[in-house]
Amino acid sequence: MKHPVDAHVGKRIRHRRWMVGMTQQQLADKVGIKFQQIQKYETGMNRVSASRLWDIADALGVTISFFFEGLVEGTPSAQTAGGDMMADKEALELVRSYYAIPEAQRRRLFDLARVLSEAA
């Protein structure tokens, strides 16, 4: 049976990997393991050791604490357990694409999106 913390950490690994546009194979290569192990981590089927989480955090450019954000006393908060927008692959791709835009144009796009959402 999956522990909720292992499942949460796995989701955070998957989300960050998607955000940086990395495949499971690429992450596995950077960490020195097989991609199947990344799959098991991301589903929460296997626990990630402290040293492996350190390597994954380094490969994904985040701190270790990133993987535990959204946990409240060892369980996912209601927000992360239920309507997690970042679990939607389309939303993740949109965010990744947004940050690929140069900053000046990104700011203008953000202002446009705000105006459109207020008009809706």
C-alpha positions as CSV (number, residue, x, y, z in Angstrom):
1,M,0.0,0.0,0.0
2,K,1.3,3.4,-0.9
3,H,2.0,5.9,1.8
4,P,0.4,9.3,1.1
5,V,3.8,11.1,1.6
6,D,5.5,8.8,-1.0
7,A,2.7,9.4,-3.5
8,H,2.9,13.2,-2.9
9,V,6.7,13.2,-3.3
10,G,6.3,11.2,-6.5
11,K,3.7,13.6,-7.9
12,R,6.0,16.5,-7.2
13,I,8.9,14.7,-9.0
14,R,6.7,14.1,-12.0
15,H,5.3,17.7,-12.0
16,R,8.8,19.2,-11.8
17,R,10.1,16.9,-14.5
18,W,7.2,18.0,-16.8
19,M,7.8,21.6,-16.0
20,V,11.4,21.5,-17.1
21,G,10.5,19.4,-20.1
22,M,12.5,16.3,-19.1
23,T,11.6,12.7,-19.9
24,Q,11.8,9.9,-17.4
25,Q,14.7,8.5,-19.3
26,Q,16.6,11.8,-19.2
27,L,16.1,12.1,-15.4
28,A,17.1,8.5,-14.9
29,D,20.3,9.1,-16.9
30,K,21.1,12.2,-14.8
31,V,20.5,10.3,-11.6
32,G,22.2,7.1,-12.7
33,I,19.2,4.7,-12.5
34,K,16.8,3.1,-14.9
35,F,13.7,5.0,-16.1
36,Q,11.5,2.2,-14.6
37,Q,12.7,3.3,-11.2
38,I,11.6,6.9,-11.9
39,Q,8.2,5.5,-12.9
40,K,7.9,3.7,-9.6
41,Y,9.0,6.9,-7.7
42,E,6.5,9.0,-9.5
43,T,3.6,6.7,-8.8
44,G,4.6,6.3,-5.1
45,M,5.1,2.6,-5.5
46,N,8.7,2.8,-4.4
47,R,10.0,5.2,-1.7
48,V,12.7,7.6,-2.6
49,S,15.8,7.4,-0.4
50,A,17.2,10.6,1.0
51,S,20.4,10.4,-1.1
52,R,18.3,9.6,-4.3
53,L,16.0,12.5,-3.5
54,W,19.0,14.7,-3.2
55,D,20.2,13.6,-6.6
56,I,16.8,14.1,-8.2
57,A,16.4,17.6,-6.6
58,D,19.8,18.5,-8.1
59,A,18.9,17.1,-11.5
60,L,15.6,19.0,-11.5
61,G,17.1,22.3,-10.1
62,V,15.0,22.5,-6.9
63,T,15.7,22.1,-3.2
64,I,14.6,19.0,-1.3
65,S,11.9,20.9,0.4
66,F,10.1,21.4,-3.0
67,F,9.0,17.8,-2.9
68,F,7.3,18.2,0.5
69,E,5.4,21.4,-0.3
70,G,1.7,21.0,0.1
71,L,1.9,18.4,2.9
72,V,0.2,19.1,6.2
73,E,1.3,16.9,9.1
74,G,2.4,14.1,6.8
75,T,-0.6,14.0,4.4
76,P,-1.4,16.0,1.3
77,S,-3.5,19.1,2.1
78,A,-7.1,19.2,0.7
79,Q,-5.9,21.6,-2.0
80,T,-3.1,19.2,-3.3
81,A,-5.2,16.1,-2.8
82,G,-8.2,17.3,-4.8
83,G,-8.3,20.0,-7.3
84,D,-4.6,20.2,-8.1
85,M,-4.4,22.2,-11.3
86,M,-0.8,21.2,-11.8
87,A,-1.9,17.6,-12.2
88,D,-3.4,18.6,-15.5
89,K,-0.8,18.0,-18.2
90,E,-2.3,20.8,-20.4
91,A,-1.8,23.3,-17.5
92,L,1.8,22.2,-17.0
93,E,2.5,22.6,-20.7
94,L,0.9,26.1,-20.7
95,V,3.1,27.1,-17.7
96,R,6.2,25.7,-19.3
97,S,5.5,27.5,-22.6
98,Y,4.7,30.7,-20.7
99,Y,8.1,30.7,-19.1
100,A,9.8,30.0,-22.4
101,I,8.7,33.4,-23.6
102,P,11.2,36.3,-23.1
103,E,10.3,38.3,-20.0
104,A,9.1,41.5,-21.7
105,Q,6.7,39.7,-24.0
106,R,5.7,37.4,-21.1
107,R,4.7,40.4,-19.0
108,R,2.5,41.7,-21.9
109,L,0.9,38.3,-22.3
110,F,0.2,38.2,-18.6
111,D,-1.4,41.6,-18.7
112,L,-3.6,40.5,-21.7
113,A,-4.6,37.3,-19.9
114,R,-5.6,39.4,-16.8
115,V,-7.7,41.8,-18.9
116,L,-9.4,38.9,-20.8
117,S,-10.2,37.0,-17.5
118,E,-11.7,40.2,-16.0
119,A,-13.9,40.7,-19.1
120,A,-15.2,37.1,-19.0
